């Protein structure tokens, strides 16, 4: 059997939890044959092969359409608590834009855009970049995918992070060790370092640190 079709059959059953006898009933192909095909045995009847292929094409398209419909019905933004012990929740009223800090029961929350992009890995949400301080890496209008850190003091020097200070202002910078053990050096990617000079921040001035997973030019 076509290796790709065998993988599709297995993945479809795992995703939908459908049993093989049900597929056999819907396709008219013996369940024993389907089990063999799923394990990689080549089909002896091409008509059955194309019947299964047509069934998978139809059901996968239907599954993706339903998934898209569910996604479009979800609120476009999430309230992402800075407190790791609290879970993100949908922003049902949609009043605050992504990148805004709001408060719920005295807990600060970062509003982020929802994103469905499994290829990026775990992403808590997306916010838009404003300004050119991080150009050309992250230009004005592009998006960044961010994730909360279990321990914000364990950082990899030279990587990009999204930092929220005690004034509830967010900033994207490369992060390096500061002049003291209790400080960080925040560096712009813009070649014009005179316009965007490095910034020193102590940990007491920082409210939260998010790791930047990816930059997204189109969203």
Secondary structure, DSSP 8 states (H G I E B T S, - for coil): --HHHHHHHHHHHHHH---HHHHHHHHT--HHHHHHHHTT---S-HHHHHHHHHHHHHHHHHHHHHHHHHHHHS-SEEEEESSTTS--EE-SS--S-TT-EEEETTEEEEEEE----GGG-S--EEEE--SSTTTTTS-TT-EEEEEE-S-TT---TTSEEEEEETTS-EEEEEEEE-SSTTEEEEE-SSS-TTTS--EEEEGGGEEEEEEEEEEES--
